[in-house]
Amino acid sequence: MPEPQGDTPGGPPRRGDRRPTMTDVAQRAGVSRALVSLVFRDAPGASTATRERVFRVAEEIGYRPDSAARMLASSRSKVLGVLLTVRNPFHADMVESIYPVAEERGYEILLSAASPTRDERKAVDALLGHRCEGLLLLGPTLPTSYIAELGRKLPVVSLGRHFRGIDVDSVHTAEAKGVRQAIAHLVELGHRSIAHIDGGRGPGSAERRKAYRAAMRKHGLDDYIRVLPGDQTEESGSAMANVLLAERSAMPTAVLAGNDRCALGFLDVVWRAGLSVPGDLSVVGYDDSHLAHLSHIDLSTVRQDPDRHAELAVRCVVDRLDGTRDQAAEFVLEPKLVTRGTTGPPGRSGIMRFASGGDGVET
């Protein structure tokens, strides 16, 4: 099946780091890869002697199929597990898109949420305990070693984060391109003092932070580069808004938040302080979650396509389960800046009134 245009398939892991594959079994057994797939799926088309030879070679080179052969001794569950963060609105958007795609391929979805009182490992353990055949991890923050271990047990796809050198698939947006679009938009509006609230260890944050610095330098704004510590939560956005408000006259004219959640927390504080957005301050998020569309928020943001994420993620897992692919793949999707009501030309009137000791409320 040809890969869709606009997506960038990644290469396989380095040979020295990867486990034996179905292709290796086929070459050593002297049969086609398709025939090996039939054997491990217990499908008709291979003689008894061929089956025995394939299983013997697989044992000799240490090949263990991702799913089908492992399930010969038991019935298929036909269930895919989804790890999500319960407070992340973009994850909710992706789950909504995952359901119909999975159902079309004959699979049910089981959700397990991480929260402040339930870590991601516990959420994943619950999915494994319910005999999920494959896992879709939405923005996982788990260590690479743990993800690699999961990938040795069953098909795994990571959405929003790419793990290099291990046998898991990934689907994510071209983070740097999205940040470049956001900075270019603000510069075209006339902004120079543009700050970035960092996403900490959140998925895509390192790439966004690096891209922000590069984009500012590209526009000759080296002296205005400012990365504020944070993470991908509303609390982080609120905290950084209070930091900037305390500086008063040193406040930037525009802020690129680590994601939409961070932007919403930031907006809440600056609105309560009496500042006008975008009259006094422009704000850009990242994700284009459903909350960004609400009329009273109307957030300018970088769109990540949840429908396309869902389609590719489910395909990745099902292809592994069907035995049609046994090497890791990476799919990189195009971002798109969506401009709404939180960005406009720079204006300092409300900020200067706030800085001069007024209550910041426009009259």
N, C-alpha and C positions, 0 to 999 in steps of 0.2 A: 504493500500500500504506500503510495507516494506521500511524503510529508507535506502538510499544508504550507502554502506560501506565507511568508512573514514570520514563521517559527524557525528557530535555529537549533537543529538537533545537535546534542553534544556528543563527543567521542566516548568510546568505552574506557573503563579504567585501565591503567597501565598493566601490561601483561604480568609483570612481576608482582603486582599487588592483588590480582583478581583470582577468584576461585575457578576451577574447571567449568566449562560450559557445555551445553548440548552439542555445539559444533565440534568441540574437542572429542566428545564421545563418538560422534558420527565419523570423524576422520580416522580415529584409531580403530573403530569397528569395521571400517570399509563400507559404510552404508550412507545413505543420504540423511541430512538433518531432519527432513520431513518424516522419514521412517522412524528415526529415534523418537520424534515427538509422538508418533502413533503408539510406540511401545510404552512410553511413560504415561500416556493417557489411557492405556489399556483398550485402545481402539483396534478394530480389525484391520488387516492388511500386512501383517508381519508373521512369518512362520515361527514355530516354536523354537527352532534352532537360532533364528535371528534374535528373537527376544532374549534367549539365554545369553547370547554373545554380547548384546547391548548391555544387559544388566551386569555381566561380568566385567566388561570394560569400565563401566561407570564406577563399579566398586574399586577397581584397580587404580584409577586416576583420582578417586575421591570426589566424583561428581555427585551432588545431591540436588535433585530437581526442586524448583521453588515451591511447587504445589501439587501438581497432578499426581505424580507417583506417590507422594507422601500420603495422599488421600485415598489410595486404592483400598486400604484396609478399613475405611470408614466412609460413610455417606458424605456427600458434599453439603456444606452449609449454605452456599450461594449467598453469603453475607459479606459485605465490605464494611470495615470499621473506619470511622472518621473521628479523629482527634481535633477538637476545636477549643478556643478560649471563650468562656461563657459570656464575657463582657465585650467581646470584639464584634461590632456590627458588620464589618466586612466578612468575618467568618460566617455570620448568619446568612449573608448574601450568597456566599459560595455553597453553603449547605443546601440552600433553596434550589440552586442550580444543579447540584450533584444528584439529588433524588431522581429527577426524570431521566437523566443520562444513564444512571445505574439500572433503573427499572427497564429501560429499553434494551439493555444488555442481559436482562434476566437476573439481576442481583438486587437484594435488599440492602438497606443502609442501617447501621447501628451507630449511634452517636455516643461519644464519651467526652465530657467537658473537663477542662482544667480551669481552676479558679484559685483565688487567694488561699482557700482552705483545702485544695485538692491539686496536687502537683501533676505534671504531665506523665510521669512514670506510672502513677496509680491509675490515671485515665487509660493509658495504653494497656496496662495489665488487665483491666476490666474487659477491653476489647478482645484480648487474646483468650481470656477465660470463656468468652462466648463463641469461640471457634470461628472467628472472622478469617476469611481466606486471604485477605489482603488489607493493607492499611493505607489510608489517605491522611497525612499529617498536615494540618493547616497551621502554617507559621510556627513550626516546632522550635523550641529553644533547648532541646535535649542535647547532651554531648554527642559529638560525632561517633565516639566509640560505641555508645548505646544504640544509635541509629544503625551503625554497621552490623551490630549483633542482631537487630531486628531484621535487617535485610538478608541475613543468612538463614532466617527461619521462614520467611514468607515475603511475597511481593510488597514493596513499600514505595510510595511516592510522596515526596515532600513538596508542598505548595508554598511558595514564597521564600524558600531558602534552598540553596544549592549546596550539596555536600560533595566535595571533590575526593576522588580516589576510593570511594566505596560503592557497593553494588546496590544503590537505590536510585530511582528515577526522580526527576525534579521538574517542576513547572513554576516559572516565575516571570515577573516583568523585567524589562531592561531598565533597572533602577536609575542608572546614570542618565539615560535619555529623558526620563520623566522629570528629573531634577533640573536638567538643562532647559527643558521647556518652561518650567516654572520660573526659573531665574530670568530667562530671556523675556518672559511676559512682564515681570516686575520692572526690569530695566527699561523696556519699551514704554512703560507707563511713566518713567522718570525717576524711579527709586534708585538710590545708591546705597543707603544704609539698610542692608538686608541681613537679618540674623536668622540662624537656623537652630531650632530646638532639636537636639539629638535624640535618636530613638534608642540609645543605649545598646543593649544586646539583642534587641528585637530583630526579626527577620528583615533583611534588606537595609538595616540602619547603617552598617559600615559602608556599603556602596553609596547610599544617599549622602552620608557625611563627606565622603571623598569627592563625590560629584559636585556637591555644593561648593567646596573650596576651589575645585578646578573651574567651575562656571564663573565664580566671582573673579578669579584671576583672569579668565578669558575676557571679561568685560572691563578689565582695568580697575577692579574694585578691591584690590589686595588689602588696602588700609581699612576696609569696612568688614572684613571677614570676622565673624563672631559665631562660635558654636557654643550654645548653652547646654549644659548637661541635662539629661532627661531620659525618658523612656516612652514607650508607646501607650501611655495611659492618659486619661483626663486629668488625674492628679498631677502629673508631670507638667502638662500645659498650664494648669492653674498656678503651680509653684513658680514657673518661669515668668508668667505674667506679673506676678507680685514682685519678683526680682526686678523686672524692667520698670515697673511703675515706681518702685522705690528710688530708681535712679533719676526719675523725672526727665530733665531736659536731655539726658543722654539716650533716651529711648529711640530705637530704630524706627524707620517709617514703614517697614514691611517685615513680616516674619514667615519663614517657611517651616511649618511644623513637621515633626517626624512622621505623623500620620493623621488621619481625621480625628481619632479619639483625642490626641494631644491638642489638635486645633480647637476642638469643641471646649475643652477645659480652659484653654487660653482665652477664647472668645467670651466665655462666661464671666471671667474676672474683669476683662477690659470693658465689657459692656456695663458691668456693675459699677465700675469706676467712673462711668460717664463719658467714656471715649466713643467717638463715632468710627464705625468700620463700614466703608473704607475711607471716610473723610479724614480721620486722624491717623489711621493705621490700616495697612492691608495685610491680609492673612491668607495663606495658601496651605491646604492639607495634602494628604496623599492616601489614596484608596478609592475615593468616590463611593463611599458606603451610602446606604439608603438615607441615613440621617443628613448627609450633606445636601440632599435634594429638598429637604423641608423648607418651606417658604420663609420661615422666620430665622433660618440659619443661612441658607443660600450660599454655601461654601464653595469658593474656587478651590479646585483640587486636581490631582493627577489620577486619572481613571485607570484602574486595573480591571480587566474584563472578567467578572466571575463566571459567566457562561462558558467562556473559552477555557478558563482554568479547569472548570469541572469536566468539560468534554475530554480534554487531554489527560487529566489525572485518572479518570475512570478507564480510559483507553489503555493507559500505561499498565495499570494493575491487571486488567482483563487479558491484555496481550501476554503478560507473564503467566497468568493462570492457564491460558490456552496453549502455552508453549511456542508461540509464534515469535518470541523474542527473549533472549536470555542475557543481554548486555545492557548496562545502564544507559539511559538516554536523558538528555536535558532539553527542555523546550523553553525558549525565551520569547515572551509575548511583547508586542508593541504597546507602550503606554500612550495616553492621550490627555493633554491638559484640558480641563473643562473650566471655563471662566464663568463665574457667577458674581454675586453681589458683594463679596468680601474683598475684592481688589479694585483699585482705582488709582488715579494719580496721587502723589504724596501731598498731604496737607497737614500743617503743623498747628493750626489754630487751637484745637481742643487740647492738644498735648501741652502747648505753651501756657494755656490758661491753667491747666492742672499744675504745671511746674511752678507757676507764679503764686500758688497758694490758694487758688480758687477751689470750689468743690467739684470741678470737672463736669458739672451738669450744664448742658447747653440751654440757653434761654431764647 
